[in-house]
Amino acid sequence: MAEKEVFLTLGGLKKLEEELEYLKSVKRREVAERIKEAIGFGDLSENSEYEDAKNEQAFIEGRILALEKTLRHARVIDTQELPDNVVSLGSKVTVKDVDSGEEMTYEIVGSLEADPAEMKISVQSPVGKALLGREVGSLVEIQVPDGTLRYQILNVSK
């Protein structure tokens, strides 16, 4: 079975690489130390510190494997190669809600980088899909669970 490509911005790639390095170099060592200490407490069958440390170790190793797999299949999108006035992965898009007049700026990112609190929306989200490929000045209608959003694209930057 062919693995699916994972689209990332350069910033998203660096963030994943940093997390992987941190897990391998710092967290692995910390958990190994916790396991060593817990073993020193004696009977492992009733040792909650040992169980907690082993569970954390399993979580960390699973996350390391997932990150390595993601990075193997990562495709970094070079935003400099894309037209300036067209929304693409890696674009920062300023839109105006036609109904409320509110202006917002979103960064269009891959699904692994999405973070609504930081206004980073996935290309797979309804808003991301609707904005993708559109030009400055376009009026975009987006079906969302609460109804229809109507955005005008004011600016696109890389």
Salt bridges, closest charged atoms under 4 A:
GLU3 OE1 - LYS69 NZ 3.40
GLU5 OE1 - ARG75 NH1 3.79
GLU19 OE2 - ARG63 NE 2.81
GLU30 OE1 - LYS27 NZ 3.24
GLU56 OE2 - LYS27 NZ 3.34
GLU56 OE1 - ARG34 NH1 2.11
GLU61 OE2 - ARG28 NE 2.81
GLU68 OE2 - LYS24 NZ 2.88
ASP99 OD1 - ARG150 NH2 3.31
GLU118 OE1 - LYS120 NZ 3.89
